[in-house]
């Protein structure tokens, strides 16, 4: 029934009372129909696994990888999947009552006819997720939750909370979105640039891995000496040795914009839906800047621009 020795091992250990399975290699494993309630799968790679009708009640799956796994009929009641990577999963006719999906990546996921009542989607990425027939009454989201532009959480009777878990008026969220869209490029700091870079890195790493992600950042880097001060750590975090509150000049911002644009294009050659998976609102802080309005900007010789972005996609221009 199972595709790997690891899966067989897991069942035997569960029967013996073990519940901590961190470090197990279960990628593409076949665990369908098993009772794995109250287990610890933090950080475990379950990508492409067959998990149909598995009972994960109360399980801890924080930061786990379940990309493109078949989770049809799964029971995630009370489970913790915060920070988990659930890209393109099949979570159909499942039970996610009071499931914590805070900060989870659900881009392109199939979530139809699933019970999400009282689930938490704070800071989750639901770009391109299929939610038809899903029960979302009483599910929580916040100003950082990413939905498709055509999806209205108010119509789905979801509840919005701020970081202090207090109810806030939806108009505040709308005002915040507008404020971010109108950010003056003269106030963009290194801290904001690193936030953009590391968000793109996290999304790329889930599909391409650390080595390819690092390679794409390096091959995308324009020949501008100042950019050499950006470094990548062993964990693929991009850092910069300098004051993070430094406001960047228009020249540096234009080179950074060119770098990010090329990186997105390179990732899109392998992950075709990559532009739809990323947080457009965050990346748009840099990519929507119109340098042409500044008469003092130094020319790069070639324009590196993006068409106006919406919540669904980045429309890349060829250079």
Legacy VTK file of the C-alpha trace (Angstrom):
# vtk DataFile Version 3.0
C-alpha trace
ASCII
DATASET POLYDATA
POINTS 319 float
0.000 0.000 0.000
2.849 2.403 0.782
5.445 3.640 -1.649
8.375 3.903 0.736
9.989 2.265 3.714
9.665 5.589 5.529
5.867 5.375 5.258
5.829 1.803 6.613
8.125 2.903 9.414
5.803 5.781 10.268
2.791 3.502 10.720
4.673 1.081 12.945
5.969 3.880 15.136
2.519 5.458 15.368
1.085 2.126 16.555
3.829 2.021 19.203
2.787 5.431 20.499
5.267 7.736 18.742
3.813 11.053 17.600
6.877 13.094 16.615
7.760 12.491 12.966
9.970 15.488 12.266
12.764 14.574 9.885
10.798 11.866 8.052
11.075 11.846 4.252
7.547 11.321 2.921
7.642 13.100 -0.408
5.303 11.224 -2.813
4.379 8.829 0.001
1.070 6.979 0.109
-0.578 7.451 3.512
-4.224 7.433 2.463
-6.846 6.653 5.057
-4.475 6.608 8.043
-5.135 7.967 11.513
-2.334 10.467 12.185
-4.152 12.633 14.691
-2.162 14.729 17.195
1.127 14.041 15.415
4.089 16.374 14.924
4.978 16.832 11.242
6.625 20.239 11.564
8.753 20.994 8.505
8.200 17.544 6.960
8.108 17.297 3.154
4.817 15.659 2.115
4.769 17.164 -1.371
2.911 15.120 -4.018
1.849 12.613 -1.342
-1.420 10.696 -1.407
-3.107 11.794 1.822
-6.714 11.153 0.900
-8.998 10.831 3.943
-6.085 10.965 6.424
-7.107 12.031 9.944
-4.800 14.904 10.949
-7.024 16.093 13.814
-4.973 18.313 16.139
-1.768 17.609 14.196
1.140 20.084 14.088
2.145 20.704 10.461
3.742 24.109 10.853
6.117 24.950 7.995
5.462 21.572 6.368
5.611 21.128 2.589
2.487 19.638 1.005
2.741 21.106 -2.488
0.400 19.362 -4.967
-0.535 16.686 -2.407
-3.918 14.969 -2.682
-5.746 15.894 0.519
-9.246 15.013 -0.626
-11.472 14.226 2.336
-8.740 14.967 4.900
-9.677 15.884 8.476
-7.618 18.885 9.620
-9.908 19.802 12.538
-7.889 21.883 15.001
-4.650 21.228 13.113
-1.890 23.834 12.884
-0.634 24.470 9.331
0.689 27.972 9.890
3.495 28.796 7.479
2.955 25.562 5.564
3.451 25.380 1.805
0.212 24.109 0.275
0.648 25.250 -3.311
-1.739 23.578 -5.769
-3.018 21.055 -3.218
-6.278 19.175 -3.727
-8.097 19.924 -0.463
-11.572 18.961 -1.660
-14.536 17.989 0.558
-12.223 18.171 3.563
-12.822 19.282 7.149
-10.714 22.274 8.214
-12.828 23.407 11.152
-10.752 25.706 13.407
-7.633 24.880 11.370
-4.789 27.413 11.671
-3.603 28.369 8.170
-1.964 31.637 9.193
0.802 32.608 6.776
0.261 29.438 4.722
0.872 29.426 0.967
-2.331 28.216 -0.728
-1.681 29.700 -4.152
-3.441 27.793 -6.901
-4.969 25.360 -4.383
-8.227 23.500 -5.010
-10.316 24.133 -1.887
-13.776 23.405 -3.208
-16.552 22.149 -0.916
-14.272 22.193 2.131
-15.390 23.258 5.616
-13.247 26.214 6.785
-15.576 27.435 9.519
-13.621 29.315 12.213
-10.328 28.574 10.420
-7.555 31.181 10.530
-6.239 32.666 7.272
-4.332 35.576 8.801
-1.498 36.484 6.424
-2.253 33.500 4.169
-1.691 33.552 0.397
-4.840 32.501 -1.472
-3.923 33.903 -4.887
-5.515 31.735 -7.561
-7.151 29.399 -5.022
-10.394 27.711 -6.075
-12.944 28.342 -3.324
-16.249 27.438 -4.963
-18.569 25.728 -2.523
-16.168 26.228 0.410
-17.756 27.013 3.784
-15.964 30.113 5.092
-18.494 31.456 7.586
-16.682 32.723 10.660
-13.220 32.090 9.201
-10.680 34.760 10.102
-8.420 36.857 7.866
-6.496 40.107 8.270
-5.063 42.957 6.242
-2.142 40.762 5.149
-4.292 37.950 3.740
-4.039 37.760 -0.060
-7.173 36.934 -2.061
-7.884 37.223 -5.769
-9.337 40.623 -6.620
-12.659 39.028 -7.609
-13.083 37.332 -4.208
-14.986 39.222 -1.530
-14.417 37.828 1.996
-17.332 39.897 3.300
-19.708 38.072 0.949
-18.307 34.786 2.267
-19.161 36.016 5.807
-15.538 35.881 6.934
-14.275 37.918 9.893
-11.374 40.342 9.787
-9.023 40.909 12.703
-5.978 43.085 13.211
-2.674 41.846 14.648
-4.077 42.290 18.172
-6.997 40.001 17.303
-9.541 42.791 17.608
-12.322 43.293 15.121
-11.640 46.219 12.778
-13.696 47.950 10.153
-13.154 46.770 6.577
-12.771 50.376 5.480
-9.464 50.492 7.357
-8.160 47.630 5.234
-9.185 49.379 2.030
-7.510 52.586 3.162
-4.315 50.690 3.972
-4.230 49.082 0.528
-4.649 52.469 -1.126
-1.934 53.949 1.060
0.536 51.243 0.071
-0.263 51.683 -3.601
0.508 55.379 -3.330
3.851 55.018 -1.552
6.277 57.691 -2.699
9.371 55.987 -4.102
11.518 58.601 -2.372
10.722 56.887 0.943
11.604 53.281 -0.025
14.208 51.916 2.365
16.635 48.996 2.290
14.430 47.245 4.845
11.487 47.283 2.421
13.700 46.043 -0.442
14.934 43.114 1.665
11.327 42.266 2.547
10.514 42.101 -1.181
13.628 40.074 -2.015
13.087 37.526 0.746
9.413 37.108 -0.114
10.362 36.272 -3.711
13.085 33.947 -2.417
10.625 32.052 -0.202
8.206 31.549 -3.096
10.954 30.445 -5.505
12.605 28.099 -3.012
9.423 26.072 -2.555
9.575 24.908 -6.162
13.161 25.425 -7.298
15.057 24.671 -4.099
17.872 26.647 -2.480
20.549 26.074 -5.131
18.447 27.150 -8.127
17.003 30.112 -6.240
20.493 31.351 -5.423
21.587 30.773 -9.012
18.681 32.789 -10.399
19.359 35.719 -8.092
23.015 35.747 -9.119
22.336 35.398 -12.859
19.688 38.129 -12.693
21.929 40.652 -10.917
22.686 43.681 -13.153
26.267 44.898 -13.484
26.036 47.687 -10.939
28.747 47.607 -8.266
26.503 48.710 -5.398
24.337 45.600 -5.842
27.308 43.404 -4.878
26.645 44.400 -1.258
23.557 42.179 -1.255
24.507 38.706 0.003
22.648 35.415 0.424
23.109 33.328 3.573
23.220 29.524 3.701
19.487 29.542 4.465
18.880 31.663 1.299
18.053 34.808 3.274
19.170 37.921 1.398
20.963 40.430 3.626
22.630 43.805 3.163
25.466 45.125 5.278
24.343 48.623 6.049
21.714 50.782 7.729
18.345 49.274 6.846
16.489 52.548 7.352
18.516 54.184 4.573
16.260 55.776 1.958
17.422 54.699 -1.501
18.215 57.013 -4.389
16.266 56.808 -7.632
19.295 55.392 -9.441
19.657 52.509 -6.973
15.930 51.853 -7.033
15.950 51.601 -10.811
18.744 49.018 -10.746
16.899 47.072 -8.033
13.734 47.157 -10.110
15.642 45.754 -13.098
17.088 42.985 -10.915
13.718 41.958 -9.487
12.057 42.030 -12.914
14.699 39.739 -14.424
14.499 37.361 -11.443
10.721 37.067 -11.841
11.110 36.425 -15.576
13.701 33.696 -14.953
11.548 31.959 -12.334
8.541 32.189 -14.648
10.359 30.144 -17.289
10.266 27.162 -14.904
7.202 28.022 -12.792
4.772 29.459 -15.314
2.335 30.682 -12.663
5.065 32.218 -10.501
3.893 35.820 -11.149
0.441 34.880 -9.843
1.825 33.236 -6.706
3.733 36.200 -5.344
2.425 39.025 -3.163
1.784 41.618 -5.861
0.868 44.296 -3.350
4.279 43.988 -1.679
6.340 43.701 -4.882
4.357 46.555 -6.429
5.973 48.948 -3.913
9.072 48.762 -6.115
7.778 47.606 -9.489
5.067 50.252 -9.906
7.467 53.153 -9.453
7.448 55.448 -12.477
10.986 56.794 -12.711
10.148 58.641 -15.908
8.533 61.320 -13.772
11.889 62.228 -12.232
13.889 64.561 -14.467
17.098 63.832 -12.541
17.053 60.049 -13.015
20.106 58.485 -14.593
19.293 56.440 -17.685
20.032 52.713 -17.822
19.992 52.635 -21.593
17.061 50.186 -21.602
13.755 50.528 -19.778
12.976 47.848 -17.197
9.282 48.217 -16.539
6.202 46.254 -15.728
2.704 46.979 -16.889
0.333 48.044 -14.091
-0.170 45.116 -11.704
-3.362 43.873 -10.142
-4.031 41.286 -7.464
-3.981 38.435 -9.957
-0.809 38.727 -11.974
2.343 40.543 -13.023
2.369 41.344 -16.727
6.016 41.186 -17.822
7.338 43.233 -20.706
10.024 41.745 -22.915
13.263 43.663 -23.068
LINES 1 320
319 0 1 2 3 4 5 6 7 8 9 10 11 12 13 14 15 16 17 18 19 20 21 22 23 24 25 26 27 28 29 30 31 32 33 34 35 36 37 38 39 40 41 42 43 44 45 46 47 48 49 50 51 52 53 54 55 56 57 58 59 60 61 62 63 64 65 66 67 68 69 70 71 72 73 74 75 76 77 78 79 80 81 82 83 84 85 86 87 88 89 90 91 92 93 94 95 96 97 98 99 100 101 102 103 104 105 106 107 108 109 110 111 112 113 114 115 116 117 118 119 120 121 122 123 124 125 126 127 128 129 130 131 132 133 134 135 136 137 138 139 140 141 142 143 144 145 146 147 148 149 150 151 152 153 154 155 156 157 158 159 160 161 162 163 164 165 166 167 168 169 170 171 172 173 174 175 176 177 178 179 180 181 182 183 184 185 186 187 188 189 190 191 192 193 194 195 196 197 198 199 200 201 202 203 204 205 206 207 208 209 210 211 212 213 214 215 216 217 218 219 220 221 222 223 224 225 226 227 228 229 230 231 232 233 234 235 236 237 238 239 240 241 242 243 244 245 246 247 248 249 250 251 252 253 254 255 256 257 258 259 260 261 262 263 264 265 266 267 268 269 270 271 272 273 274 275 276 277 278 279 280 281 282 283 284 285 286 287 288 289 290 291 292 293 294 295 296 297 298 299 300 301 302 303 304 305 306 307 308 309 310 311 312 313 314 315 316 317 318
